[in-house]
Amino acid sequence: MNESKNMDQYFPNTDTQTPAPSLIPLADGDPDLFTVYNPEGKAPLLLVCDHASRAIPTALEQLGLPPEAFNLHIAYDIGAAAVTRKLADRLDCMAVLAGYSRLLIDCNRQPGDPQSIPEVSDGHRVPGNQGLSESEQVARVEAFHLPYHHAITTALAHLWRHGPPPALFSVHSFTPTLNGQDRHWDIGVLWNRDPRLAVPLVEKLRAAGRKDDRPLHVGDNEPYSGRDLAYTIDLHAGAGGLANCAVEIRQDHLETEDEADHWADMLADALADIMAMENIHVVQRY
């Protein structure tokens, strides 16, 4: 396994620096703020996984939730980290994965958004998020949100210094049922204005079908819309004209290692073809 938690170790010649130590103290057993996987990947493509982890700093006492809450989709995107790493291996590209739970702070939301530190998530009250002061909210942003996004900025800058304009691809997973509503898609492709990755990816996934030979139900900006909820890819790629999109894989399709391998294989096959298209590695604003 090829991972780094220290950006300066792998990108010593960049102008950016690793952020200051966390404002919320981390215990010896707490995970790092983010992980850089396959930092020496050669492909001009960066993978990100905003909801890779269900960890909470020891000092925040699981936000007052029982341990079983952290096995649920409210805590992290189940299976997304495994697919991200496997996809990075197949495409020889770098990946940045967030180190802490979306319940602590959602790295795919604008700081200050009321849902970025949710008081209630899919009907579950989060005691440790109730009535936080502005300074407590800012501390979480500075301790966990900003370092993750700093890592993405640094990784993209590194790739761009050593090759053509890189593309950005975000991996998520979604719960089959939310707020009592069934969601029938197998996978969704999320995008905002830039169609370069998303449109051919939808076409290729629909053509591929499922491994049981049934049609693959591919959502185009479903079950979420990238026009409403795409903070990370908009911030780091959309604003700068880099090709980008995100996928949401249904979580009950990611319950085993074999299933994660299957989705990584399918996405790798599609993305390898798309990355070779002449309009991908150019700056184009929409």
N, C-alpha and C positions, 0 to 999 in steps of 0.2 A: 504494500500500500504506500502511495506517495502523497503525503500530506504535509502542509505547513500551517502553523498558527501565527507565524511572524512574517509580515509582509517584507520587512527590511532584509530578512535572510535570503529571500528569493529575488528581490528587486532592489539591490543595494544602490543602484545608480539613479533611482527615481528621485524627483524633487520632493515628493510627499513623504511624510514620516508616520510611523505607527502612532495612533492616538494615545493620549495620556492614560494612565491606569484608571480602571473603572471607578466611578464615583460611588457605586454601591459595592462594598467589599466582597470579594470572592474568596471562598474557602479553598484550601488545598485540593479538595476533591471536586470542585466545580469545574465544568468544562470551559474551554476557551470561548471568546466572544464570537469567533467565526473559525471556519476551517477553509484553507485553500487546498483543493485536491488536484493532483497532477499539475503542479505549478510549472513544470517544464513542458507541458503540452504544446505542440507545434501548430495546431490548427488555429486559424484566425476566427475563433469562436469561443465565447465565454458562456458557460452554464451558471445559473444561479438557482439557489433553493432557499426561498425566504422563510419557509416554515419547516425546516429540516429537523428541528429538535423540540423535545418536550421538557427540556431542563429548566429549572428555576434555581436561582442562587440560594444556597443554604440559608443565608441571612434573612431571606424573605419567606421562609417556612411554608413552602408550597402554596403561597398566597391564600392559606387557610382552607385549601381544597383537600379532599381525601385522595390517597394515592391512585385509586382507580380512575379518577377524572383524567389523569395524564395518559391513559390508554385510549382516550376518545379523540375524535377529530377536532374538538375544541382546543386541544393543546398543541397539535402539530398536524402536518399533512402526512398521513400514514403512508409509508412506502415511497414517498417522494425522494428522500435522501438516497435510498438504495438505487433507484432508477437514475438519479443524477450521477452517482459515481460510476455505475455501469456504462452509462452513455458517454461519460468523459473518457473511460477506458477505450471504448469502441471507436470513438472519433479522434482520439489523441488530442483532447482539448482540456483546458483548465476549467475548474469549477470553484465557486465560492458558496459555502453553505453557512447559514446562520446558526449560532451556537445555542440560542435560548428560545423558549416557547413563545408562541404568538400571544399567550395569555399575559405574559410579562409586558411585551410590547410587540405590536404587529409591524414587522419590517417592510411589509408591502402596503403600508398606509402612511399618508402624510402625518407628521407629528402635529398634534393638536386635534386631529380627527377624533371625535368621541369614541369611535370604535377601535382606535389604535391601542387603547388600554381599556378593554371592555369590562364594564361592571357586571354584565350578564352576557353569556355566550350560549346560544342555542338552548335557552331556558335554564342554564346553570348559573347561579349567582356566584360571583368571584369575590369572596370576602376581602382579600388583600388589595382589590382594586377599587374599593368603595371610598368615595369622598377624598380622593388624593388631592393634596394641595398642588398649586402650579409648580412649586419648587420640586415636589416629589415626582411629578410627571416629567419635568425637564431633566431631572437626574436620570430617569430611565432612558430618555432619548439620548442623552450624552454618554451614558454608560454602555448601552447595548445597540441602539438604532444607528447612531452615527458611525461607530467603528465598522459595522458590517458594510454600510454603504461606502465608507472610505476604502475598504478592501476591494469592493467592486470597481470603484473609480481607478484605483491603483492598478488592478489587474487589466482593465481595458486599456489604460495608458501604456502599460508594458507591452501588450499585444500590438498596439498600434505603432509603437516605436520600432517594432521588429517585423512588421509586415503590413499588409493592406488594412483598411478600416475593418475592424472585427464586427461580427454579428453577436447579438445577445439573445439567449434563449433561456426562459424561466420554466422550471418544473414544479408543478403543484399536483395535489390530489384532492378529490372532493368526496364528501359523504353521499351515499346513495339516497339518503332521506334527510331532509332539512325542514325543520318547522312543520313536521307532519306530511310533507310533500315528497312523493317519490320522484327521483330524477333518473331518466331512462338512458342517458347518453353513456357510451363506453369511454369516450374521451372527448374533450373539448379543446378547440384552438382559440386562444384569446388574442385579440389585436386591437389597436386603436386606428391610426391613420395609415401606417405603412403596411402595404399588402405583400411585400416581397417574400417574406418567409411564410406568412400565414396562408395565403391563397393556395400556393402549390402544396403546402403541407396538408391542408384539408383534402385536396384532390388525391394526393398519394395515399393518405390513410384510408379514405373511402374505397379506393381501388384495391388496397391490400386485403381488406376483410378481416374477419376474426380467425383464430386458429382452428375453430370448429366449422369453418367454411361458411358461417352465416355472415350477413352484411355487418360491417362495423358501424355502429351508430355514432357518427362524429358530429359534435356540435360546433357550429361556426358562431363564436361569441356566446356560447352556452356551455355549462350552466351559469356562467358569469359572463359579463361583457367586458372586454378589454377597453371599451370606451368609458367605462365607469370605474373600474378597479384595476389599474395597471401602473401603480406608483413606481415600482422599481424599473420596469422596462421603459416607461416614459421618461423618467429622470435621467437614466444613464445612456439611453440609446435614442429614443424618439426625439428628444430635444436637440440632439446633436446630429441627427440624420443617419444613424446606424440602423441597419436592418434588425428587426426584433419581433418576437412574439412569445407567447407563453402557452403551455399545455396544462390541462387539468385531467388527470386520469382517475377513473372511478375507483374508490378505495377497496371495494370488494373484489377487484381484479388484481390486487397487489398484496394478497395475503401470504404468498409463498415466494421463495427465492426464484423458483422457475417462472412464476408470473412476472416478477420484476425483470428477469432476463428476457422474457418474451417482449415486453414493452420497450425495453432498451434496444433490443434487436430491431424492432419495427421502426422506432424513431431514428435509430442510426442509419438504417437503409434509406429512409426518406430524406433525412437531413444531409447525408453524404451527397445525394444527387442535387439537392437544392443549393448546397454550399458551392457547387461547381458552376452555378449559373452566373453569367457575367454581370448581372445587376446587383448582386448581393454585397460585394466588398467595395462599394462606392458610397460616398456620402450623398444622401438624397433626402431632402426634407419634404414632408407632405403636409 
